[in-house]
Amino acid sequence: KKTFFENGLQEYLDKYINKNFKITDYPSYNADVHIITVGTPLKNGTTKPDMQHLKNAIDIICKNIKKNDLIILRSTVPLGTCRDIVIPLVEKKTKLKFGKDIRISFCPERTVEGLALKELKFLPQLIGSFDKNSYDQSSKIFNKYTSVVNLEKLESAEMAKLIDNSFRDVMFGYSNQMALISDKFNLNLNNIISKINNGYKRNYVPIPSPGVGGPCLSKDPYLLNYSFEKFNLKASMSIEARKISDKMVHKVYNFCKNYLKKNKINISKSKIFISGIAFKGDPETSDVRGSTAIDLIRIFKKKNFKNIFLHDFCAEKSELKKYGNVSTSFSSGCNNSNIIIIMNNNRKYLDINLLDILQKINKPCLIFDSWNILNPEIIRDKKHITYKSIG
């Protein structure tokens, strides 16, 4: 059984596992194609990539690879990883030569969590290869369910993946920067963005958020910058965008802290309810890696807040218990809360009976709707209840 939520995955596991799909921890196996999909996180406390998972995967492959086999790397990596790390390690450990005995391609995975199975079937698969034989073998695999795009060089495909994720992060960081100035002028940035996007197809401006999390966008700009630094360059635009998004969770905390102070609510007695712990809600995922909600929880705890309750529509309760008290539902979490914070954009918030919720909360109470997903008109005319959003 899967330990995370991915729409439609369980039915595929039930249908194929232990038939033509087998999961094993054994270091020996028989295969013609070896696909590497391990994570490439940052080293703890740094912005440098930790390549140990990749090297461990290479060690296992090298014990099983044979002539005419193909290695496909799908993990996001710094530029030059295939040529500078993977190829030398494999050739040293196996005595096999790429281009002569074995083949390699970089085929980045670009699906979004929550819609991965659907996107695998229609997103074009980018392929960068060591040589023509590597490309031909790789394209035959992916052409079975989607179209392929030949990027020719290994480095071109590595770059394409870094561009994809860093560009998205820059877009989100741009909107978050606009939220900072909009606050100073008391402007409704969400309303402004919805109107400038309406019928204007030249640009699509994303709405602001409480930061950009997840295991990819929060990391990959640093992988890109690591590649730049090899040549004494700096990916300054993407790094600044990342720093701006990192600030947003502190903006949420500071507003909450000032609200309690203004209303003379004792920190030790206040109840903080944070909903939306998965790093995103639309499409749904249970993944809490890189979650800005967890960053916010850590700030509250560091500032000696004790009465923190958590909720998520999708994340496992056992995972949430690592970070605080767990509420059985959104409604129960709101009971007697002084501050309610929504930290992701799950569409299920649209089904909440706000009038019922407003009867259960403490007065005064702050509702910080960081994704602007609730209907503020229902809240704003209620005395002793403050509504706030990003932008």
Secondary structure, DSSP 8 states (H G I E B T S, - for coil): --SS--TTHHHHHHHHBTTTB-----S----SEEEE-----B-TTSSSB--HHHHHHHHHHHTT--TT-EEEE-S---TTHIIIIIHHHHHHHH---BTTTBEEEE------TTSHHHHTTTS-EEEEESSHHHHHHHHHHHTTTS-EEEEESHHHHHHHHHHHHHHHHHHHHHHHHHHHHHHHTT--HHHHHHHHHTT-TT-------S---STTTTTHHHHHHHHHHTTT---HHHHHHHHHHHHHHHHHHHHHHHHHHHTT--GGG--EEEE--SS-TTTT----TT-HHHHHHHHHHHTT---EEEE-SSS-HHHHTTTSEE-SSHHHHHTT-SEEEE-S--GGGGG--HHHHHTTS-SSEEEEETT--S-HHHHHTSTTEEEE---
